[in-house]
C-alpha cells in the first residue's frame, strides 16, 4: 500500500484535488500498479488527518474518470486501464506540472513570448530529433 500521499491545507489547492493528482502521478510513474489496492477511505483520512468525505470525493472522481474502480466490501483498486486511459492519466499529470510552471513563470514576470521561447528550448533539449521519445 502506498505511503506517499500527503496534503497541504495551506496550498490553496483543494485537498481532494491534491489527492487526485497524487494518485494519478503515482500511477503515471509506476508507484501504483494496475490492480493494486488503495488505502480505504477511512484509513487514508486517518493517515492524512482529513475528513473521510474528502477522500471519498477524490475516490469518486477518480472512479468517474476511469482511473480506479471500487468494489463494495473489497475496496478501491487501480484500474487496469487501456492505452487511451493510460495516456489520459499521463496527460493529466503533465498538465498539472505545466500549469504550475506557467503560473510560477507568470508570477515572476516572464511574459508570454519569453515563456514560449523558453518552453521551445526545453522541448528541443528533451526531444532533440522531434520524436516522441
N, CA, C and O of each residue as an XYZ file, in Angstrom:
532
protein
N       0.849     -1.180      0.000
C       0.000      0.000      0.000
C       0.892      1.239      0.000
O       1.851      1.316      0.768
N       0.578      2.210     -0.862
C       1.440      3.383     -0.966
C       1.405      4.224      0.293
O       0.353      4.408      0.907
N       2.556      4.728      0.665
C       2.629      5.585      1.840
C       3.066      6.987      1.484
O       3.509      7.742      2.349
N       2.945      7.339      0.220
C       3.489      8.611     -0.226
C       2.440      9.694     -0.441
O       2.738     10.715     -1.061
N       1.227      9.499      0.052
C       0.216     10.531     -0.099
C       0.338     11.532      1.035
O       0.544     11.165      2.192
N       0.207     12.800      0.685
C       0.170     13.854      1.694
C      -0.579     15.036      1.115
O      -0.660     15.203     -0.102
N      -1.119     15.842      1.986
C      -1.849     17.025      1.545
C      -1.346     18.235      2.319
O      -0.855     18.124      3.442
N      -1.485     19.388      1.685
C      -1.074     20.636      2.310
C      -2.278     21.558      2.375
O      -2.642     22.166      1.369
N      -2.907     21.674      3.545
C      -4.101     22.505      3.655
C      -3.853     23.989      3.379
O      -4.806     24.739      3.168
N      -2.594     24.427      3.375
C      -2.267     25.840      3.146
C      -1.930     26.151      1.698
O      -1.635     27.301      1.369
N      -1.969     25.146      0.822
C      -1.528     25.350     -0.556
C      -2.500     26.149     -1.404
O      -2.117     26.708     -2.431
N      -3.755     26.208     -0.981
C      -4.762     26.879     -1.793
C      -5.430     25.940     -2.782
O      -6.432     26.302     -3.400
N      -4.887     24.736     -2.941
C      -5.474     23.720     -3.814
C      -6.362     22.838     -2.943
O      -5.919     22.363     -1.897
N      -7.614     22.610     -3.358
C      -8.485     21.759     -2.540
C      -7.834     20.415     -2.229
O      -7.138     19.840     -3.066
N      -8.068     19.927     -1.020
C      -7.434     18.682     -0.580
C      -7.791     17.513     -1.473
O      -6.927     16.695     -1.790
N      -9.051     17.415     -1.889
C      -9.428     16.287     -2.741
C      -8.713     16.359     -4.085
O      -8.371     15.327     -4.661
N      -8.483     17.578     -4.591
C      -7.752     17.745     -5.848
C      -6.297     17.318     -5.674
O      -5.735     16.668     -6.555
N      -5.685     17.676     -4.551
C      -4.314     17.242     -4.277
C      -4.230     15.721     -4.267
O      -3.294     15.139     -4.814
N      -5.204     15.089     -3.648
C      -5.206     13.629     -3.557
C      -5.385     12.995     -4.936
O      -4.696     12.029     -5.266
N      -6.296     13.526     -5.735
C      -6.500     13.015     -7.096
C      -5.199     13.108     -7.889
O      -4.799     12.149     -8.550
N      -4.543     14.259     -7.821
C      -3.296     14.457     -8.566
C      -2.214     13.488     -8.098
O      -1.442     12.982     -8.913
N      -2.153     13.227     -6.801
C      -1.138     12.322     -6.279
C      -1.393     10.876     -6.701
O      -0.450     10.142     -6.998
N      -2.647     10.468     -6.728
C      -2.963      9.111     -7.184
C      -2.585      8.980     -8.659
O      -1.947      8.004     -9.052
N      -2.975      9.955     -9.470
C      -2.649      9.906    -10.900
C      -1.141      9.909    -11.128
O      -0.636      9.170    -11.972
N      -0.429     10.735    -10.380
C       1.027     10.778    -10.525
C       1.648      9.444    -10.116
O       2.563      8.957    -10.780
N       1.159      8.857     -9.038
C       1.681      7.568     -8.581
C       1.473      6.484     -9.632
O       2.326      5.616     -9.820
N       0.331      6.542    -10.314
C       0.071      5.584    -11.393
C       1.000      5.860    -12.570
O       1.579      4.937    -13.143
N       1.138      7.138    -12.929
C       1.957      7.522    -14.082
C       3.411      7.106    -13.923
O       4.051      6.708    -14.897
N       3.937      7.192    -12.715
C       5.352      6.853    -12.503
C       5.549      5.387    -12.102
O       6.676      4.945    -11.880
N       4.455      4.647    -12.013
C       4.559      3.224    -11.705
C       4.623      2.889    -10.232
O       4.879      1.739     -9.875
N       4.395      3.867     -9.367
C       4.386      3.586     -7.926
C       3.109      2.852     -7.524
O       3.091      2.127     -6.529
N       2.047      3.043     -8.296
C       0.810      2.284     -8.140
C       0.588      1.520     -9.433
O       0.618      2.099    -10.519
N       0.371      0.241     -9.316
C       0.230     -0.612    -10.490
C      -1.217     -1.040    -10.687
O      -1.994     -1.050     -9.733
N      -1.587     -1.394    -11.915
C      -2.942     -1.886    -12.156
C      -3.284     -3.039    -11.211
O      -2.495     -3.964    -11.017
N      -4.472     -2.955    -10.635
C      -4.922     -3.980     -9.705
C      -4.521     -3.742     -8.267
O      -5.014     -4.418     -7.365
N      -3.632     -2.787     -8.041
C      -3.172     -2.527     -6.676
C      -4.277     -1.870     -5.862
O      -4.985     -0.987     -6.346
N      -4.412     -2.312     -4.629
C      -5.450     -1.803     -3.740
C      -5.011     -0.486     -3.110
O      -3.883     -0.355     -2.634
N      -5.914      0.479     -3.115
C      -5.668      1.764     -2.467
C      -6.057      1.663     -0.999
O      -6.832      0.784     -0.623
N      -5.534      2.545     -0.176
C      -5.971      2.561      1.222
C      -7.479      2.805      1.286
O      -8.048      3.442      0.399
N      -8.116      2.300      2.328
C      -9.542      2.574      2.494
C      -9.742      4.059      2.725
O      -8.819      4.773      3.119
N     -10.952      4.509      2.476
C     -11.290      5.913      2.711
C     -10.976      6.277      4.157
O     -10.344      7.294      4.439
N     -11.428      5.431      5.053
C     -11.235      5.706      6.477
C      -9.748      5.748      6.845
O      -9.304      6.651      7.553
N      -8.982      4.763      6.360
C      -7.561      4.709      6.703
C      -6.795      5.905      6.152
O      -5.963      6.492      6.844
N      -7.080      6.262      4.901
C      -6.374      7.398      4.311
C      -6.755      8.701      5.008
O      -5.909      9.574      5.203
N      -8.018      8.834      5.380
C      -8.457     10.031      6.116
C      -7.724     10.134      7.447
O      -7.303     11.221      7.844
N      -7.572      9.007      8.136
C      -6.842      9.000      9.412
C      -5.374      9.335      9.174
O      -4.802     10.167      9.878
N      -4.764      8.688      8.183
C      -3.345      8.918      7.891
C      -3.060     10.383      7.549
O      -2.029     10.929      7.941
N      -3.978     11.012      6.818
C      -3.763     12.394      6.371
C      -4.414     13.424      7.293
O      -4.295     14.630      7.077
N      -5.091     12.940      8.305
C      -5.870     13.780      9.225
C      -6.773     14.757      8.470
O      -6.746     15.968      8.686
N      -7.571     14.175      7.578
C      -8.569     14.947      6.840
C      -9.916     14.245      6.966
O      -9.998     13.105      7.425
N     -10.955     14.937      6.556
C     -12.304     14.401      6.625
C     -12.460     13.234      5.656
O     -12.032     13.337      4.507
N     -13.061     12.128      6.091
C     -13.287     10.990      5.187
C     -14.087     11.376      3.935
O     -13.902     10.776      2.877
N     -14.972     12.369      4.049
C     -15.732     12.807      2.877
C     -14.814     13.362      1.790
O     -15.116     13.248      0.603
N     -13.697     13.961      2.192
C     -12.722     14.493      1.231
C     -12.087     13.352      0.444
O     -11.955     13.428     -0.778
N     -11.699     12.304      1.144
C     -11.108     11.135      0.479
C     -12.157     10.470     -0.409
O     -11.865     10.093     -1.544
N     -13.368     10.327      0.106
C     -14.446      9.697     -0.664
C     -14.708     10.474     -1.958
O     -14.935      9.876     -3.009
N     -14.674     11.801     -1.878
C     -14.885     12.613     -3.077
C     -13.774     12.382     -4.102
O     -14.035     12.243     -5.296
N     -12.545     12.343     -3.621
C     -11.421     12.090     -4.521
C     -11.570     10.722     -5.183
O     -11.376     10.595     -6.392
N     -11.908      9.710     -4.408
C     -12.079      8.366     -4.955
C     -13.229      8.327     -5.966
O     -13.119      7.668     -7.000
N     -14.330      9.026     -5.675
C     -15.459      9.067     -6.617
C     -15.032      9.704     -7.935
O     -15.360      9.202     -9.009
N     -14.295     10.819     -7.846
C     -13.835     11.487     -9.064
C     -12.859     10.610     -9.848
O     -12.915     10.560    -11.077
N     -11.969      9.922     -9.141
C     -11.028      9.017     -9.807
C     -11.766      7.864    -10.479
O     -11.392      7.428    -11.567
N     -12.808      7.378     -9.829
C     -13.595      6.288    -10.420
C     -14.356      6.796    -11.646
O     -14.402      6.121    -12.674
N     -14.949      7.977    -11.535
C     -15.666      8.568    -12.661
C     -14.740      8.751    -13.867
O     -15.155      8.574    -15.013
N     -13.485      9.104    -13.595
C     -12.506      9.320    -14.663
C     -11.894      8.022    -15.178
O     -11.074      8.047    -16.095
N     -12.284      6.890    -14.597
C     -11.788      5.602    -15.065
C     -10.389      5.260    -14.577
O      -9.735      4.382    -15.139
N      -9.923      5.943    -13.538
C      -8.569      5.713    -13.029
C      -8.564      4.567    -12.016
O      -7.635      3.761    -11.983
N      -9.612      4.503    -11.189
C      -9.726      3.430    -10.208
C     -11.099      2.791    -10.345
O     -11.988      3.328    -11.007
N     -11.257      1.643     -9.714
C     -12.570      1.022     -9.630
C     -12.779      0.574     -8.198
O     -11.854      0.125     -7.521
N     -14.015      0.706     -7.757
C     -14.345      0.368     -6.385
C     -15.313     -0.797     -6.374
O     -16.287     -0.829     -7.126
N     -15.029     -1.741     -5.518
C     -15.884     -2.904     -5.349
C     -16.387     -2.896     -3.913
O     -15.599     -3.044     -2.979
N     -17.708     -2.724     -3.727
C     -18.239     -2.687     -2.358
C     -17.789     -3.894     -1.541
O     -17.916     -5.040     -1.972
N     -17.269     -3.615     -0.370
C     -16.797     -4.669      0.512
C     -15.370     -5.120      0.254
O     -14.759     -5.762      1.108
N     -14.833     -4.790     -0.914
C     -13.459     -5.185     -1.250
C     -12.497     -4.006     -1.215
O     -11.345     -4.154     -0.807
N     -12.964     -2.841     -1.640
C     -12.114     -1.664     -1.629
C     -11.968     -1.034     -2.998
O     -12.696     -1.361     -3.935
N     -11.011     -0.124     -3.095
C     -10.737      0.595     -4.335
C      -9.392      0.137     -4.885
O      -8.425     -0.041     -4.145
N      -9.356     -0.050     -6.201
C      -8.175     -0.597     -6.863
C      -7.827      0.238     -8.082
O      -8.701      0.831     -8.715
N      -6.531      0.278     -8.403
C      -6.097      0.936     -9.626
C      -6.659      0.129    -10.787
O      -6.479     -1.086    -10.876
N      -7.332      0.827    -11.656
C      -7.961      0.170    -12.798
C      -6.912     -0.278    -13.798
O      -5.920      0.407    -14.047
N      -7.160     -1.435    -14.355
C      -6.288     -1.948    -15.405
C      -6.735     -1.287    -16.698
O      -7.458     -1.881    -17.499
N      -6.293     -0.048    -16.889
C      -6.783      0.777    -17.986
C      -6.216      0.392    -19.332
O      -5.167     -0.243    -19.441
N      -6.945      0.798    -20.348
C      -6.466      0.599    -21.703
C      -5.464      1.712    -22.044
O      -5.212      2.608    -21.238
N      -4.917      1.636    -23.220
C      -3.898      2.602    -23.632
C      -4.437      4.028    -23.640
O      -3.727      4.958    -23.258
N      -5.685      4.212    -24.071
C      -6.278      5.553    -24.110
C      -6.369      6.129    -22.700
O      -6.019      7.289    -22.484
N      -6.836      5.330    -21.734
C      -6.958      5.810    -20.356
C      -5.587      6.093    -19.758
O      -5.411      7.080    -19.043
N      -4.617      5.233    -20.046
C      -3.266      5.439    -19.537
C      -2.693      6.750    -20.064
O      -2.097      7.517    -19.308
N      -2.871      7.008    -21.347
C      -2.393      8.260    -21.947
C      -3.072      9.464    -21.304
O      -2.427     10.482    -21.051
N      -4.384      9.351    -21.037
C      -5.111     10.448    -20.405
C      -4.554     10.729    -19.016
O      -4.390     11.889    -18.638
N      -4.262      9.681    -18.254
C      -3.699      9.858    -16.918
C      -2.337     10.545    -17.006
O      -2.051     11.458    -16.231
N      -1.506     10.113    -17.939
C      -0.193     10.745    -18.113
C      -0.341     12.207    -18.526
O       0.393     13.070    -18.044
N      -1.282     12.480    -19.407
C      -1.528     13.851    -19.846
C      -2.010     14.702    -18.684
O      -1.583     15.847    -18.534
N      -2.895     14.152    -17.859
C      -3.389     14.890    -16.689
C      -2.237     15.263    -15.757
O      -2.172     16.390    -15.267
N      -1.337     14.325    -15.517
C      -0.198     14.571    -14.627
C       0.701     15.658    -15.219
O       1.125     16.572    -14.511
N       0.985     15.556    -16.505
C       1.832     16.561    -17.152
C       1.167     17.931    -17.137
O       1.839     18.944    -16.946
N      -0.146     17.971    -17.337
C      -0.867     19.243    -17.347
C      -0.768     19.945    -15.999
O      -0.610     21.164    -15.943
N      -0.859     19.188    -14.924
C      -0.757     19.781    -13.589
C       0.631     20.401    -13.397
O       0.757     21.513    -12.884
N       1.668     19.672    -13.812
C       3.035     20.178    -13.657
C       3.271     21.415    -14.528
O       3.876     22.388    -14.077
N       2.797     21.377    -15.762
C       2.977     22.523    -16.653
C       2.187     23.735    -16.176
O       2.659     24.869    -16.260
N       0.992     23.487    -15.679
C       0.167     24.582    -15.151
C       0.907     25.306    -14.025
O       0.930     26.536    -13.976
N       1.504     24.537    -13.132
C       2.240     25.130    -12.019
C       3.456     25.911    -12.533
O       3.754     26.998    -12.037
N       4.149     25.360    -13.520
C       5.328     26.038    -14.066
C       4.950     27.350    -14.748
O       5.636     28.359    -14.582
N       3.866     27.337    -15.511
C       3.428     28.560    -16.188
C       2.974     29.597    -15.167
O       3.286     30.781    -15.296
N       2.242     29.152    -14.156
C       1.792     30.070    -13.098
C       3.003     30.714    -12.412
O       3.011     31.920    -12.168
N       4.023     29.907    -12.103
C       5.227     30.440    -11.460
C       5.970     31.414    -12.372
O       6.440     32.458    -11.920
N       6.074     31.069    -13.664
C       6.760     31.955    -14.610
C       6.044     33.293    -14.713
O       6.679     34.347    -14.757
N       4.740     33.245    -14.752
C       3.968     34.491    -14.825
C       4.128     35.309    -13.547
O       4.233     36.535    -13.588
N       4.144     34.611    -12.410
C       4.271     35.297    -11.118
C       5.595     36.040    -10.992
O       5.664     37.065    -10.314
N       6.648     35.537    -11.636
C       7.942     36.219    -11.550
C       8.136     37.233    -12.676
O       9.195     37.850    -12.794
N       7.091     37.398    -13.509
C       7.130     38.458    -14.506
C       7.553     38.048    -15.901
O       7.785     38.918    -16.740
N       7.662     36.768    -16.183
C       8.028     36.324    -17.525
C       6.825     36.526    -18.447
O       5.720     36.078    -18.139
N       7.043     37.204    -19.583
C       5.900     37.424    -20.484
C       5.679     36.187    -21.359
O       6.497     35.268    -21.394
N       4.551     36.198    -22.058
C       4.126     35.032    -22.842
C       5.158     34.643    -23.900
O       5.473     33.463    -24.050
N       5.684     35.615    -24.627
C       6.655     35.326    -25.686
C       7.929     34.702    -25.112
O       8.465     33.748    -25.677
N       8.405     35.235    -24.006
C       9.616     34.696    -23.379
C       9.363     33.277    -22.866
O      10.222     32.403    -22.979
N       8.183     33.061    -22.305
C       7.850     31.719    -21.814
C       7.758     30.728    -22.966
O       8.250     29.605    -22.854
N       7.135     31.128    -24.069
C       7.044     30.240    -25.228
C       8.423     29.895    -25.775
O       8.675     28.747    -26.141
N       9.321     30.882    -25.835
C      10.689     30.637    -26.323
C      11.425     29.693    -25.376
O      12.128     28.784    -25.817
N      11.260     29.915    -24.082
C      11.896     29.045    -23.090
C      11.370     27.623    -23.204
O      12.144     26.667    -23.178
N      10.079     27.484    -23.326
C       9.476     26.158    -23.456
C       9.963     25.461    -24.730
O      10.236     24.260    -24.713
N      10.071     26.196    -25.816
C      10.570     25.618    -27.073
C      11.999     25.100    -26.900
O      12.339     24.031    -27.407
N      12.840     25.860    -26.182
C      14.220     25.412    -25.937
C      14.251     24.143    -25.080
O      15.025     23.222    -25.338
N      13.408     24.116    -24.071
C      13.369     22.945    -23.182
C      12.869     21.723    -23.942
O      13.417     20.631    -23.793
N      11.836     21.901    -24.750
C      11.322     20.781    -25.539
C      12.398     20.277    -26.488
O      12.578     19.068    -26.632
N      13.110     21.179    -27.132
C      14.166     20.775    -28.064
C      15.272     20.007    -27.340
O      15.829     19.057    -27.890
N      15.590     20.412    -26.111
C      16.621     19.704    -25.344
C      16.175     18.278    -25.027
O      16.982     17.351    -25.088
N      14.907     18.094    -24.691
C      14.405     16.776    -24.291
C      13.954     15.929    -25.472
O      13.923     14.702    -25.376
N      13.606     16.560    -26.573
C      13.177     15.864    -27.802
C      13.999     16.386    -28.973
O      13.449     17.023    -29.871
N      15.302     16.132    -28.981
C      16.175     16.759    -29.974
C      15.891     16.379    -31.425
O      16.247     17.126    -32.337
N      15.270     15.259    -31.646
C      15.025     14.814    -33.023
C      13.556     14.964    -33.393
O      13.112     14.464    -34.427
N      12.808     15.656    -32.543
C      11.398     15.886    -32.824
C      10.535     14.657    -32.651
O       9.349     14.674    -32.978
N      11.124     13.591    -32.139
C      10.335     12.365    -31.969
C       9.621     12.360    -30.622
O       9.811     13.265    -29.809
N       8.820     11.365    -30.392
C       8.065     11.247    -29.164
C       8.879     10.678    -28.026
O       8.354     10.521    -26.923
N      10.122     10.370    -28.248
C      10.959      9.790    -27.202
C      11.989     10.784    -26.816
O      12.814     10.511    -25.944
